Amino acid sequence: MFRFLYNLLWWIVTIILGIPLFIYAAIKGENIMHRLGIYGDITKSPIWIHASSVGESAESISLAMELKNRLDIPLLLTSTTVTGYRRLKSIEDENCYARLLAADNPLIIKTAISKIRPRIMITIEADFWLNKLYYAKRFGAKTIVASGKIARPTRNIFKKLYYKNIFANLDCIYARDEEQARNFLGWGARPEKVVVLGDLKIVPINAPPDTPEKPKRFPIIVAGSVRSGEEKIILDAFVEIRERFPDALLIAAPRHPNEVEKFEKALLRGGFDFAKRSQTEKIPTDKSVYLVDTIGELIKFYAICDAVIICGTFVDYGGHNPWEAISLGKPVIHGKFTRNNSTLFRIADDSGAALETSPEKLGKKLVELFSSPEKIETMSRIAKELCLRLGKTAEIYAEKIVEILSDNSSNVCL
C-alpha cells in the first residue's frame, strides 16, 4: 500500500510538474537522458554504486578504485546531484561509467534497472530511493548500504513507513559505527541485517592537482562548511586572531549557496576587506578574508592552510565530517555538536589531532595554537598517523563485496 501511494505521488508530480522540472534541470546543466534512465551502452550486470552528492561521491570513488584492483567487473557510479556526478566522471573509463541517477518514477527506474541488471546495488550512506531498491531487488541484485548512516529515530509516521519499505528491500546495512547501527535498529531494521563495518569517508586523501599555491601568510585558517548562525562566531574569533597575527588570512567556505549571502552580509557589517572565489581564483594578498562561494573546492583550501575550523559544530547541525582535514594533516578545531560524525571526532580528540572548544573561546584557542609551532607540528603529525591507522575502510568494503559475489548465500551479512 505504501509503495502504491509513493508511486501515485510520483505520477502526480511527473504529470503536473514533469516538463517544468526537466526544463529547470536542463538549465542547471543536468543530463536529461540520465534522469529519464537512458544510460547509453553500459555493459550489463555491473556493480552499481550510488551516492548523493560531492562528499558521498568521494566515498564511491574510493570504493570503486579498490574494486578495480580486485575485480574485472564493470562499475556504474551514480549521483543524485550534478556536482557529485562531475566528481564521479573523474575516474570514468571503458569499464567504469558515471551517470546522474534516474528519477525514481516507477516506469523510468524500472526500465533502467531491467536493462542494466546490476549484480549488486550499493547505496552510500543514506540516499535511499524506494523504487531503485525495490526493482534492483526484483531483478536479482544484492542490495546493500555501505558506510550507512541515518537520523536518530523520531515519531514521524511517514518516515517510519518509508524506512520500513526501504529496509524490506535491503539485504544488508553496513553501518559506519555503533551509534548509526543503533539508529537503524531504532527505525525498525532487523538486527541480523545491521553490521558495523566502518566509515568510507575514512580513507587517505591527497590534495587535488589544481590546489592553489599557498600564500606567504601566517596563519591561514579555513572555516569549512559554515552554517547559518556561525558567521559571527567565526568572524569574532578571527578578529582576536588578527590582533595577535595581523597578517592572518581567513578562508571561509559556507555550506550552502544561501549561506554564502549571509556570510557576505556579516563581512560587510563587520567592515572586513574580502574577495570572493567566483570573482578571483587567485587568493588575494591584500585581503583578510577569502570567501569561497563555489562548490566542491573545500579540500583545495584544506591542503594549504595551517588549521581548520570544522563548522556545523558550534550551532546544532550535528557537525560536518573532519576527515578531509585530518587526512591532509591539518589541526582541527570544532565545537560540541558532533553527533553526525561522533566516533571520528572522539578518536581525533582523544589522539590529539583535534580540539573541542566553545564559541566564546574559539579565538583564544586558535591564538594559543598559532603561538606554538611545536603544537601545530605535533597535531599535524598525529593527524597523519591517524590517517594511516584508520584509512583501510575502502579495502575492508571491497573485500566484503568480493565475498558477496563469490557466495551464493542469500544472507550477505554473514
Stockholm file with secondary structure:
# STOCKHOLM 1.0

chainA/1-414         MFRFLYNLLWWIVTIILGIPLFIYAAIKGENIMHRLGIYGDITKSPIWIHASSVGESAESISLAMELKNRLDIPLLLTSTTVTGYRRLKSIEDENCYARLLAADNPLIIKTAISKIRPRIMITIEADFWLNKLYYAKRFGAKTIVASGKIARPTRNIFKKLYYKNIFANLDCIYARDEEQARNFLGWGARPEKVVVLGDLKIVPINAPPDTPEKPKRFPIIVAGSVRSGEEKIILDAFVEIRERFPDALLIAAPRHPNEVEKFEKALLRGGFDFAKRSQTEKIPTDKSVYLVDTIGELIKFYAICDAVIICGTFVDYGGHNPWEAISLGKPVIHGKFTRNNSTLFRIADDSGAALETSPEKLGKKLVELFSSPEKIETMSRIAKELCLRLGKTAEIYAEKIVEILSDNSSNVCL
#=GR chainA/1-414 SS CHHHHHHHHHHHHHHHHHHHHHHHHHHTTCCHHHHTTCCCSCCSSCEEEEESSHHHHHHHHHHHHHHHHHCCCCEEEEESSHHHHHHHGGGCBTTEEEEECCCCCHHHHHHHHHHHCCSEEEEETTCCCHHHHHHHHHTTCEEEEEEECCCCCCCCHHHHHHHHHHHHTCSEEEESSHHHHHHHHHTTCCGGGEEECCCTTCSCCCCCTTCCCCCSCSCEEEEEEECTTCHHHHHHHHHHHHHHCTTCEEEEEESSHHHHHHHHHHHHHHTCCEEETTTCSSCCSSCSEEECCSSSCHHHHHTTCSEEEECSTTTTSCCCCCHHHHHTTCCEEECSCCGGGHHHHHHHHHHTSEEECCGGGHHHHHHHHHTCHHHHHHHHHHHHHHHHHHTTHHHHHHHHHHHHHHCCCSCTTC
#=GC SS_cons         CHHHHHHHHHHHHHHHHHHHHHHHHHHTTCCHHHHTTCCCSCCSSCEEEEESSHHHHHHHHHHHHHHHHHCCCCEEEEESSHHHHHHHGGGCBTTEEEEECCCCCHHHHHHHHHHHCCSEEEEETTCCCHHHHHHHHHTTCEEEEEEECCCCCCCCHHHHHHHHHHHHTCSEEEESSHHHHHHHHHTTCCGGGEEECCCTTCSCCCCCTTCCCCCSCSCEEEEEEECTTCHHHHHHHHHHHHHHCTTCEEEEEESSHHHHHHHHHHHHHHTCCEEETTTCSSCCSSCSEEECCSSSCHHHHHTTCSEEEECSTTTTSCCCCCHHHHHTTCCEEECSCCGGGHHHHHHHHHHTSEEECCGGGHHHHHHHHHTCHHHHHHHHHHHHHHHHHHTTHHHHHHHHHHHHHHCCCSCTTC
//
